[in-house]
Amino acid sequence: MTAQILDGKATAAAIKSELAVRVAALRERGVTPGLGTVLVGDDPGSQKYVAGKHRDCAQVGIASLQRELPATATQEEIEAVVRELNDDPACTGYIVQLPLPRGIDENRVLELMDPDKDADGLHPTNLGRLVLNEPAPLPCTPYGIVRLLRAHGVEINGAEVVVVGRGVTIGRPMPLLLTRRSENATVTQCHTGTRDLAAHLRRADIVVAAAGVPHLIKPEDVKPGAAVLDVGVSRDEHGKIVGDVHPGVAEVAGWLSPNPGGVGPMTRAQLLANVVEAAERNTNGAG
Ligand SMILES: Nc1nc2c(c(=O)[nH]1)N[C@@H](CN(C=O)c1ccc(C(=O)N[C@@H](CCC(=O)O)C(=O)O)cc1)CN2
């Protein structure tokens, strides 16, 4: 078997086309959505992701507000930028690019954000809203994965899903999304404390691999026909992405997300969707 591709690039392009129409409608009503980004330090991966987010903004007509601080920035300096974006009416939504440099209290920074401008859906208030099933911006990578599966007709309802990883951007929120009534999956969360990862993987209809361990998911551990999403981003000595999924999985899986070209573009498209939805919500609320 050769797996079919879960094409994140094409799916994200379709989402962005639809968003461009909605942004044009907002602009006609005098509202220009603006995405802010806070980038601290000079990690080349983070720089690339943030640059991609602003390229996407330009494509759909969203304004960009870029804030950059050096790796030596203090907690107070970062928090000052967060306060500034909270107060800036041109910024309708923003993100703090993670991870922040060592020594910075990431949670304190996230908690300082205005939850109504949180375009990542990672503010504690918005994660709480997700738990309570209240309207909230949805975490970009997890919801991007749901949309990628839906776009390719992969059945989520009733599926056995294994999520590998428990980080704040993907692992933690992913099961919250997949177990909503609208998705209705049964989810097992695996992590470094899991005794027999292979046993869990072998019965999964859908695997979300977000451990950051190169080639962790081996072909012999994947159920034939399963959908496998490779979210891991490790880099080899040339800076090339090495995912969590062994290339041999393509011979066993029914569906496979390429990496790059799978989940990454969907993360970015969902970020724009969150910004547009927030601007629409505010505009409608203002009458
Ligand atoms: N505040 C946040 N920080 C981080 C998040 C997040 O959702 N919010 N997730 C990741 C990184 N990330 C988003 O910022 C991200 C990762 C990958 C891509 C992407 O488009 N990847 C391309 C490949 C790019 C390359 O060649 O390196 C792809 O997969 O095709 C976008 C965003 C951690 N931080």
The ligand as an ORCA input file, in Angstrom:
! r2SCAN-3c Opt
* xyz 0 1
  N       2.665     30.770     19.294
  C       2.904     29.602     18.695
  N       4.149     29.106     18.662
  C       4.352     27.912     18.060
  C       3.297     27.207     17.433
  C       2.006     27.761     17.494
  O       1.005     27.191     16.987
  N       1.844     28.973     18.117
  N       3.548     26.049     16.721
  C       4.914     25.709     16.382
  C       5.475     26.346     15.157
  N       4.528     26.843     14.153
  C       3.705     27.872     14.448
  O       4.110     28.886     14.903
  C       4.672     26.476     12.775
  C       5.352     25.344     12.402
  C       5.504     25.032     11.041
  C       4.988     25.854     10.080
  C       5.173     25.601      8.624
  O       4.556     26.249      7.830
  N       6.022     24.677      8.265
  C       6.326     24.377      6.879
  C       7.817     24.149      6.733
  C       8.654     25.330      7.050
  C      10.132     24.949      7.046
  O      10.619     24.587      5.978
  O      10.751     25.021      8.092
  C       5.615     23.092      6.462
  O       5.344     22.248      7.328
  O       5.379     22.931      5.273
  C       4.291     26.969     10.447
  C       4.138     27.272     11.786
  C       5.848     26.083     17.528
  N       5.597     27.404     17.997
*
